[in-house]
């Protein structure tokens, strides 16, 4: 540590939503963790190992991304193959739980 408290003067990592392009600090976006050809899954805490794909936590971005990765071209973007549909299903399940929490 340098001069002072832990984290003093540090900047937060910035990431961009792959759907709409808006930038934000890493913690404000939903992370999708995984590796090409090994599988992907939602990582809302941002702690899983692997590459990260980031999305806004807005319905239009999440739903648009789910539609996109279900297509051969969209899944090919991250070399997901048939795993794109699996990821879309996992995202849909996660999103349903999140929407229910918001309704409480």
Secondary structure as the mmCIF struct_conf table of DSSP 4:
data_model
#
loop_
_struct_conf.conf_type_id
_struct_conf.id
_struct_conf.beg_label_comp_id
_struct_conf.beg_label_asym_id
_struct_conf.beg_label_seq_id
_struct_conf.end_label_comp_id
_struct_conf.end_label_asym_id
_struct_conf.end_label_seq_id
BEND BEND1 UNK A 3 UNK A 5
TURN_TY1_P TURN_TY1_P1 UNK A 6 UNK A 9
STRN STRN1 UNK A 14 UNK A 16
TURN_TY1_P TURN_TY1_P2 UNK A 18 UNK A 20
STRN STRN2 UNK A 23 UNK A 25
HELX_RH_3T_P HELX_RH_3T_P1 UNK A 26 UNK A 28
BEND BEND2 UNK A 29 UNK A 29
STRN STRN3 UNK A 30 UNK A 35
TURN_TY1_P TURN_TY1_P3 UNK A 36 UNK A 38
STRN STRN4 UNK A 39 UNK A 43
TURN_TY1_P TURN_TY1_P4 UNK A 44 UNK A 45
BEND BEND3 UNK A 46 UNK A 46
BEND BEND4 UNK A 48 UNK A 50
STRN STRN5 UNK A 51 UNK A 55
BEND BEND5 UNK A 57 UNK A 58
HELX_RH_AL_P HELX_RH_AL_P1 UNK A 59 UNK A 70
BEND BEND6 UNK A 71 UNK A 71
HELX_RH_AL_P HELX_RH_AL_P2 UNK A 72 UNK A 77
TURN_TY1_P TURN_TY1_P5 UNK A 78 UNK A 79
TURN_TY1_P TURN_TY1_P6 UNK A 81 UNK A 82
HELX_RH_AL_P HELX_RH_AL_P3 UNK A 83 UNK A 103
#
